[in-house]
Amino acid sequence: MFGLPITIEVKAGRYRIKRNRDPHLMPADYGEIEGTKGADKDPIDVFVGVFPESEEIFIINKRNDDGTFDEHKVMLGFYNRKDAEEHYRLAYTRSNLSPNDVVSVTE
């Protein structure tokens, strides 16, 4: 998508299991953009929706519980901003997402 090398770690409808955390159901395909490095020093995380023709890319500035910046989450293939935000919130039930935390860009 957008010519980016993406590796999908968890398909939509499957549980993502991380050590020392409860498993949670992923509302969209979830993985990483290969060859990138995010704020957490790992490849940048990406959610891939079911609208590959979407020309908008949504970048979410994920925050910690105390409000400090954690890392970016890239949302590709979502119908619109509302769709991207809803999928993000489904994946992170403790999300403290504010309107300023979502940036919309085009390729």
N, C-alpha and C positions, 0 to 999 in steps of 0.2 A: 504494500500500500504506500503510495507516494514515493515509491522507489526505495523505501527504507528496508533494511534487512531486519526482519522481526522474527523472534523465536517465541512461540506460544508455549507457556509453561502449564497453564490450566485452561481447559476449554470451558466455555459458558455452560452453566448447569452442573459443573463438577465442584468439588470442595477443594479449597486451597488449604493445605496443612503446613503450618510453620511450627518449628520447635518452640515449646513453652507457650503456645497460644492455642485458643480454641479454633477448630476448623471452621471455615465459613464458605458459604456457597457463592460462587462467582457469577455475576449477572451477565458478563461478557467474556470473550476470550481475553486472557491476561498473560503477559509475558514481558519481554524486554526488547529494546532496540539495540541490536548488536553493534559493537564498536563505539559505544558511548560511555560516558561516566557521569553519573548523577552526583548530587550533593552527598549521598551516602557512600560514595566511591564505588558503587555497583553500577551496572548498566541502567539506563533510564527505563523505568517501568512504563508499560503501555497497555491500554485497554483497547480492544478492537471490536467495534460494533458491527451491525449488520447492514450498514449503508455505505458500501465502498465508494459510491459515487459522490459522497459528501465532499465538498471542497474546503470545509472548515476543519481546523485542528484546534482542539481545546486543551490548554495546558492548565492543570490544576496545581496550585501551590499548597501541598498538603502540610498541615500544621500539627504540632504535638498538642497534647492536652493543655499545656500551659500557654498555647498561642504562638510559640516560637516556630519558625520555619523548619520543616523536616526534609521534604524532598518534592520533586516534581512528578506528576503523573500525567502522561500524555494520553489523550482520548482521541482515537481515530475511528472514522466510520460511524459517527453518530449523526442522527437526523438534524439536531440543532443543539444549542447550548443546554436547554432544559433536559433533553434526552441524555446528554453527557453527564450533567450534574446528578440526575436521578440514578444512573448506573453507578456513578462514583459513591453516592450515598448508600446504595444497596450493598456495595462491597465493604464499606467502612461505616458501620452502624454508629460508631462514636465520632463521626466526622463533625468538625466544627467549621464547616465551610461557609465563608461569607462571600458576597458578590464580588469583592475585590480579589478573591483567591482564584478566579477563573479568567483566563485570558484566551481570546479567540484570535487565531491567526490563519492565514491561508498559506498554501505551499510557496 
